Amino acid sequence: MRLPSLIREVWSNLVRKPATVKYPFKKLTPSPQFRGRHRLLKDRCTGCGLCAEICPAFAISLVEVEGSKTISIDLGKCIFCYQCEDVCPRGAIRRSDVFEMATWIRDDLLVK
């Protein structure tokens, strides 16, 4: 890059607003297609196990809670492909716009 074009580039960026945001203080909303943390609607889940069968990362397992079967999703294993959402006949698994999942405790990554 030649010096005059470099100076022109620097000058044009001095008057332009920055393209970044100050993340922890200002948060952008993700797009509707964003694949965030799973949201499990327990009242719709019948415990059929189709989501556990289709999961390529084996992140979904069937667990028995109070005499009925329900699913447990391990977000530590999940690859967020959302095939489980596509295959669920009752729509019990939904995507959300939550993307902040950092934790020190592994059990916090379980969606029950």
Stockholm file with secondary structure:
# STOCKHOLM 1.0

chainA/1-112         MRLPSLIREVWSNLVRKPATVKYPFKKLTPSPQFRGRHRLLKDRCTGCGLCAEICPAFAISLVEVEGSKTISIDLGKCIFCYQCEDVCPRGAIRRSDVFEMATWIRDDLLVK
#=GR chainA/1-112 SS CCHHHHHHHHHHHHSSCCSCCCTTTSCCCCCTTCCCSEEECTTTCCCCCHHHHHCTTCCEEEEEETTEEEEEEETTTCCCCCHHHHHCSSCCEEECSCCCCCCSCGGGGEEC
#=GC SS_cons         CCHHHHHHHHHHHHSSCCSCCCTTTSCCCCCTTCCCSEEECTTTCCCCCHHHHHCTTCCEEEEEETTEEEEEEETTTCCCCCHHHHHCSSCCEEECSCCCCCCSCGGGGEEC
//
